[in-house]
Amino acid sequence: MTYPAAGGPAPASYASPNASDERSAVIDLEAIRHNVRRLVAVASPARVMAVVKADAYGHGAVPVARAALAAGAQWLGVAHVTEALALRAAGIDAPILAWLHTPETNFVAAVAAGIDIGCSGWELDSIVAAARDQERPARVHLKVDTGLGRNGATIESWDKLVGAAVEYQEEGLLRVAGVFSHLAVADEPERPETDEQLAAFRDALAVAEDAGVDPEIRHLANTPAALSRPDTHFDLVRVGLGVYGLSPFRGQTSAELGLRPAMTVRTLVAHCKDVPAHQGVSYGLRYRTEDASTLGLIPLGYADGVPRVATGGPVRIDGVTYPVVGTIAMDQMVVDFGPLHVAAGGDSRLGSEAVLFGEGNDGGPTADDWARAAGTINYEIVTRISPRVPRRYINEEPTP
Ligand SMILES: *Cc1c(COP(=O)(O)O)cnc(C)c1O
């Protein structure tokens, strides 16, 4: 089945039976299931929460969530309550945790939908008010900041948060279902701060347990910690990147971790033409052909989520990888096929498939290559592929 666009209904203007043939992010749900099975095995006996925030890092939250649950994930994690509600609206009834709120967050809807709610402090009273409104205890995961400096109660205020939560729990207004924290440098296993965070987390757990908290799940690990630090697993690991088959470690590939990149971004060459030597290419004329040459036009640009700064990023066409030359524009970018390919009797490459990144088989380009070209990380490359690129799902059903 073809989903015209991730993240919502397709604008009518995109509705074309061939839209995903023209350009698409192809999502291999068998790769998702493979990665989840691998992470379940690595994490065992801890359970796996598949993190599907940000439309499953651009892969499509609902189909990825279903595939992850089918492959053994027992929990789903998102940042926003709205993301959790969208999963419920799609009929997904697995446990879901949402952890990033504002004073405008709809906690009433979250409690009504049975969403587990991360709580760093200020949210507690709003959550309790929602529980009163719904006449139903809220399920809360208390979050402690063990060093990341973002969300989470400070160590200094942890006692107070735990005490207040226990009181509300005794009144039947909430259940402290979990205690958690988030790691800052697990992708750099040689750094000492993960040990410090782990020690702080253990201390915070002891404080909570002394106060009478008896959480169902204690959780700390993200993908890099799930893969490299079994001592951080506790009862559950929250894994995002690994579900998508990407490596969080510099110098270790997906394949080396037993993971398969699930997203392939591809399109068709939109124009192929011979040009003279010194032909300028794209805005700013920052590239000129050396000799007479053949240019290929790739109809993807920064509106599709290709970073504008990523000149030099790889495009695989007919088994050869070419770097993008010149400035990446809103809708398009250019590759240089080299000396007079067409005039020399070569076939025009108009309509040839052009792959920006995918599984990386046979030396094909990867999201890591684009991350390097853009000076960013693979997380951002897949997540920023925009809704203008139709998502096409393959291997939707597990093969028996
Ligand atoms: C995004 C996120 C994760 C997942 O991190 P990965 O490195 O992609 O596995 C886990 N926990 C929290 C709190 C997050 O925000």
The ligand as an SDF file (V2000), in Angstrom:
LIG
                    3D

 15 15  0  0  0  0  0  0  0  0999 V2000
   14.6330   10.4510   21.3400 C   0  0  0  0  0  0  0  0  0  0  0  0
   14.7470    9.8380   22.6780 C   0  0  0  0  0  0  0  0  0  0  0  0
   15.1580    8.5040   22.8170 C   0  0  0  0  0  0  0  0  0  0  0  0
   15.6460    7.6590   21.6600 C   0  0  0  0  0  0  0  0  0  0  0  0
   17.0120    7.9600   21.4020 O   0  0  0  0  0  0  0  0  0  0  0  0
   17.8380    7.1340   20.3090 P   0  0  0  0  0  0  0  0  0  0  0  0
   19.2290    7.5990   20.4710 O   0  0  0  0  0  0  0  0  0  0  0  0
   17.2650    7.4760   18.9710 O   0  0  0  0  0  0  0  0  0  0  0  0
   17.6600    5.6980   20.6340 O   0  0  0  0  0  0  0  0  0  0  0  0
   15.1110    7.9440   24.0770 C   0  0  0  0  0  0  0  0  0  0  0  0
   14.7090    8.6650   25.1430 N   0  0  0  0  0  0  0  0  0  0  0  0
   14.3530    9.9640   25.0580 C   0  0  0  0  0  0  0  0  0  0  0  0
   13.9400   10.7050   26.2770 C   0  0  0  0  0  0  0  0  0  0  0  0
   14.3790   10.5970   23.8270 C   0  0  0  0  0  0  0  0  0  0  0  0
   14.0350   11.8880   23.7300 O   0  0  0  0  0  0  0  0  0  0  0  0
  1  2  1  0
  2  3  1  0
  2 14  2  0
  3  4  1  0
  3 10  2  0
  4  5  1  0
  5  6  1  0
  6  7  2  0
  6  8  1  0
  6  9  1  0
 10 11  1  0
 11 12  2  0
 12 13  1  0
 12 14  1  0
 14 15  1  0
M  END
$$$$
